[in-house]
């Protein structure tokens, strides 16, 4: 999100000659390249994108550097303008739309969330805390029931679960001993969730099939989900409020737009050159 614009712009004034003050609005033309104007607004926009390093340069050096960069870019861009392909035109159109969409949504996201909005977001996310159980578990994922039975037999025979996971699991959690961290059952596919919910602490499941393969699961611990203090997650809630504003605005605008799709076009056209 771009920073708020300063209320006052710094002006270089001559105390001896007040009439020498220069106009400072973004539309002020600072140079032309083959008749194409370069504005003060363009220079300010480029400076804003340079980050903190721009502040380390003297004003005169920064001015010359930015103006020189835009001048060269403009001249080269003019040379390329007559050689645009339809693909180039499409890319420019996408970039323009992206910028305009960003401008429209910044106006919605930028205002600071109210206390009421923050509290509502907190309640929506954490209102059920204390009523939801979280589980800490490990699992070993293999491709067949036979492989899962062999894994279960190794563990029943006393082999360490984490070691077997490292050796046998095809899941990305295997190198970490099959550790899945803390999760709620609604985060998992149904057969896996049902198996975890039926386990006691320290118990290992029989092989369980899901769309990913065959699992052997060990429940390490369970606990009631605890809500963080509101002040600890205030910034997180502010981001959430802004995301929800943006999503709501996108839904509103697109819902009101008149969209007509051309029928009969094949998706294969995406791959055609």
Buried (B, 14 or more C-beta within 10 A) or exposed (E): EEEEEEEEEEEEEEEEEEEEEEEEEEEEEBBEBEEEEBBBEBBBBBBEEBEEEBEEBEEEEBBEBBBEEBBEBBEEEEEEEEEEEEEEEEEEEEEEEEEEEEEEBEEBBEEEBEEEBBEBBBEEBBEEEEEEEBBBBBBBBBEEEEBBBBBBEBBEEEEEBBEBBBEBBEBEBBEBBBBBEBBEBEEBEEBBBEBBEEBEEEEBBEBBBBEEBBBBBBBBEBEEBEBEEEEEBBEBBBEBBBEBBBEEBBEEEEEEEEEEEEEEEEEEEEEEE
